[in-house]
Amino acid sequence: MKTRNLFYRALTIVILVALLLSQGATTLARPTSPDVFSDNPMVLAASVLFSDDFSTDKGWTNQTSGHFYRDATNGWLSWHVHRSTDEKYYIPIGPYSGDFRLEARLKATYWAGNCDFYFGLAEDMSGSWPTGAFVSFGWFGAGVGNRIVPRITFSDGTPPVGWDAGDPSTYINYNLNSWYRIVFEIASGTWTITVYDESESQVDQLTGAMPSTHTGYYYVMLFNPYDGDWPTGDGLFDDLVVESVGAVFDFKVEDVWWSPDPPVAMSDSTIYVQVRNVGSADYVPTTGEYAVGVKLIDTDKDPDDYWYYRFPGSGVPPLSNNETWTFFINSFWFTRPQVDQIEITFFPKDSDSNTANNVRTENIAIQPASESLLDCLSLLLDVVTVYATTHGVSISALQEISTNFILTLAKVGEAVIKDLNFGRNSGFWSQKGSVIVNILQLRHSVSTGKA
């Protein structure tokens, strides 16, 4: 009786396939490339407040008795600091009252005694010491030598941020006659100084909390204050960039679940993904586009076996700080009961400030499909594959089959050709591998792959 039912079922499917191939139906769109768009590196929203590579005259005010000057031939600033001279070299930028990032390249060529070349953003230049946020590039005795330290001063009487000659963790050493790129940033109540050598390797980093705030920054300033002492120093300064650093949004994949739970192999399931904006700024969509990666993992294998899918999407809504958004993937088939983990990765096209938290992994238990369903689906693939092979059906003709029908075949074909054996001769399936692979290539705008 079972054999007769299968025969009639097979005959019905052959007729259905013939009708579809002869009449044509909805054309299936080409699959989306796996690289819908690349994941975004960590970036901060920034705009340039001021920059100078000293190849041209930007209009700096020079109150250094000629000790600082632009070397037009080499395209850099040459400086000579002398503690017996009050030296100021500055240009207005403001007022600017937000977070900032300042970077420049420096080289010291000579030091005679304790001396400093200061650079940064000034709040007020009227006193003997300007208030603002600065980096000291200099030399100090007592076994310290060439060193880079913060010098952040305040108008409200708060003690300045400085350093301790007895604590090497509070300063960064460097070598004479070598270029260094120094990045100085104040953001979200924290100051940071990061130093890179000529090969762009990080030398060291200093960081700390801001004990107070500035009302605003009015000048980019290079200086050495007068104190009547004799030490001097010489060096070069170049490639200055000052950027505003704004608040940033940050997507986090906070939760993943599915329905039904547990899912049943070879049956439709819906995967839900909840994303939260955990950043310091609202998300206002530029494109609203994204991709979502679904990685199904079999941890019993060594190394882990996995299958990966990537879906394109759009429509990410505006999200204020701490607001969530949930989207779903419909009609997903868990074709392999041996899978025990699912990993979801969210790839927003709009730049995300931190992509490390865009992924979430959950354990999953998949219920095997019923024997009757497996037998029916296997027979379906048998018949269509044989029909296509014997009738010389080309891949272009297969594209005319209805979307749902191709989707079914693709899912079944993928399940059969990738590790599952429904009691049939594996050689039988491999003989039709080329046709099955062609069907897989049409799969519902989803790129699949296996490492």
GIJO-V529656 format. One record per backbone hydrogen bond with DSSP energy under -1.0 kcal/mol. CO is the residue of the C=O (numbers start at 1). NH is the residue of the N-H. Records with the same first field share a line. If there is no record, write none. Layout:
BEGIN
CO: NH + NH
END
This chain:
BEGIN
1: 5
2: 6
3: 7
4: 8
5: 9
6: 10
7: 11
8: 12
9: 13
10: 14
11: 15
12: 16
13: 17
14: 18
15: 19
16: 20
17: 21
18: 22
19: 23
20: 24
34: 36
45: 246
47: 244
50: 242
52: 240
61: 90
63: 88
64: 67
69: 78
70: 72
71: 75 + 76
76: 71
77: 237
78: 69
79: 235
81: 233
82: 85
83: 227 + 228
87: 224
88: 63
89: 222
90: 61
91: 220
96: 217
99: 245
100: 186
101: 243
102: 184
103: 241
104: 182
105: 238
106: 180
107: 236
108: 177
110: 234
112: 232
115: 139
117: 137
118: 223
119: 135
120: 221
121: 133
122: 218 + 219
124: 131
131: 123 + 124
132: 153
133: 121
134: 151
135: 119
136: 149
137: 117
138: 147
139: 115
140: 145
141: 144
145: 140
147: 138
148: 172
149: 136
151: 134
152: 161
153: 132
161: 152
164: 167
167: 170
168: 171
172: 148
180: 106
181: 196
182: 104
183: 194
184: 102
185: 192
186: 100
187: 190
189: 210
190: 187
191: 208
192: 185
193: 206
194: 183
195: 203 + 204
196: 181
197: 200
201: 197
204: 195
206: 193
208: 191
217: 96
218: 93 + 94
219: 122
220: 91
221: 120
222: 89
223: 118
224: 87
231: 83
232: 112
233: 81
234: 109 + 110
235: 79
236: 107
237: 77
238: 105
240: 52
241: 103
242: 49 + 50
243: 101
244: 47
248: 280 + 281
249: 353
250: 278
252: 276
255: 274
257: 272
259: 270
263: 367
264: 267
269: 332
270: 259
271: 329
272: 257
273: 327
274: 254 + 255
275: 325
276: 252 + 278
277: 322
283: 319
288: 316
289: 349
290: 313
291: 347
292: 311
293: 345
294: 309
295: 343
296: 307
297: 340 + 341
298: 301 + 305
305: 298
307: 296
308: 449
309: 294
311: 292
313: 290
319: 283
320: 323
323: 277
325: 275
327: 273
329: 271
332: 269
333: 335
336: 339
340: 364
341: 297
342: 362
343: 295
344: 360
345: 293
347: 291
355: 358
357: 253
358: 346
360: 344
362: 342
367: 265
370: 374
371: 375
372: 376
373: 377
374: 378
375: 379
376: 380
377: 381
378: 382
379: 383
380: 384
381: 385
382: 386
383: 387
384: 388
385: 389
386: 390
387: 391
388: 393
394: 398
395: 399
397: 400
398: 401
399: 28
400: 25
402: 406
403: 407
404: 408
405: 409
406: 410
407: 411
408: 412
409: 413
410: 414
411: 415
412: 416
413: 417
414: 418
415: 420
425: 429
426: 430
427: 431
429: 432
430: 433
432: 436
433: 437
434: 438
435: 439
436: 440
437: 441
439: 442
440: 443
442: 444
443: 446
449: 308
END
